[in-house]
Amino acid sequence: MATDFNTALGLRPGEEPGTLILDPRPEHQVVPDVVHFAVLTALAEIAAARAVGASVVPATVTVHLLSRARLAPLVGKGRVLRQGKRLAVAEGEVAQNGELVAKAIVQFALVGPTPTS
């Protein structure tokens, strides 16, 4: 997770395995006390990518914004739905105070070696 983008965004590992935490900052707002959808999308996509466990590049991203996210900690968690030799599909969820605020389904192109099971 030591990429410059993730660090600049403010992501850190969560206490639960496979989770990421983001403490939104004022510059993450689109209007006062509302986190910009691009921040939510990035957190959901990165959580989904981490779940794949290989080097990936998003090919398609579908995001559902379910509730307003405020300036409070956000938790991202990903899950692989299907993985092949060249493509993977995963979902990323973003929750705040236990409420789901955004969900993304991401199709990834695998660009590096895949882990062996």
QUIURRA-V289796 format. One record per backbone hydrogen bond with DSSP energy under -0.5 kcal/mol. NH is the residue of the N-H (numbers start at 0). CO is the residue of the C=O. E is the energy in kcal/mol with one decimal. If there is no record, write none. Layout:
BEGIN
<<NH,CO,E> <NH,CO,E>>
END
This chain:
BEGIN
<<2,0,-0.7> <6,2,-2.1> <7,3,-2.9> <8,4,-2.5> <9,5,-1.5> <10,5,-2.3> <11,20,-1.8> <13,18,-2.7> <18,15,-1.6> <19,75,-2.3> <20,11,-3.4> <21,73,-2.3> <22,9,-0.5> <23,21,-0.9> <27,24,-2.4> <28,25,-1.6> <29,30,-0.5> <29,33,-2.6> <30,33,-0.9> <33,30,-2.0> <34,68,-3.1> <35,27,-3.3> <38,35,-0.9> <39,35,-1.5> <40,36,-2.8> <41,37,-2.3> <42,38,-2.2> <43,39,-2.4> <44,40,-2.8> <45,41,-2.6> <46,42,-2.2> <47,43,-2.1> <48,44,-2.5> <49,45,-2.3> <50,46,-1.5> <51,47,-1.2> <52,48,-1.2> <53,48,-0.5> <54,112,-0.5> <56,108,-1.9> <58,106,-3.7> <59,106,-1.5> <61,104,-2.4> <63,102,-3.1> <64,62,-0.5> <65,63,-0.7> <65,100,-2.5> <66,100,-1.5> <71,69,-2.3> <73,21,-2.9> <74,94,-2.8> <75,19,-2.9> <76,92,-2.2> <77,17,-0.8> <78,90,-2.2> <80,88,-3.0> <81,88,-2.1> <83,86,-3.4> <87,107,-2.1> <88,81,-3.4> <89,105,-2.5> <90,78,-2.8> <91,103,-2.5> <92,76,-3.0> <93,101,-2.8> <94,74,-2.7> <95,98,-2.5> <98,95,-1.9> <100,93,-3.1> <101,93,-1.7> <102,63,-2.1> <103,91,-2.8> <104,61,-2.4> <105,89,-3.3> <106,59,-2.3> <107,87,-3.6> <107,105,-0.6> <108,56,-3.0> <109,85,-2.9> <109,107,-0.5> <110,54,-2.8> <111,54,-1.1>>
END
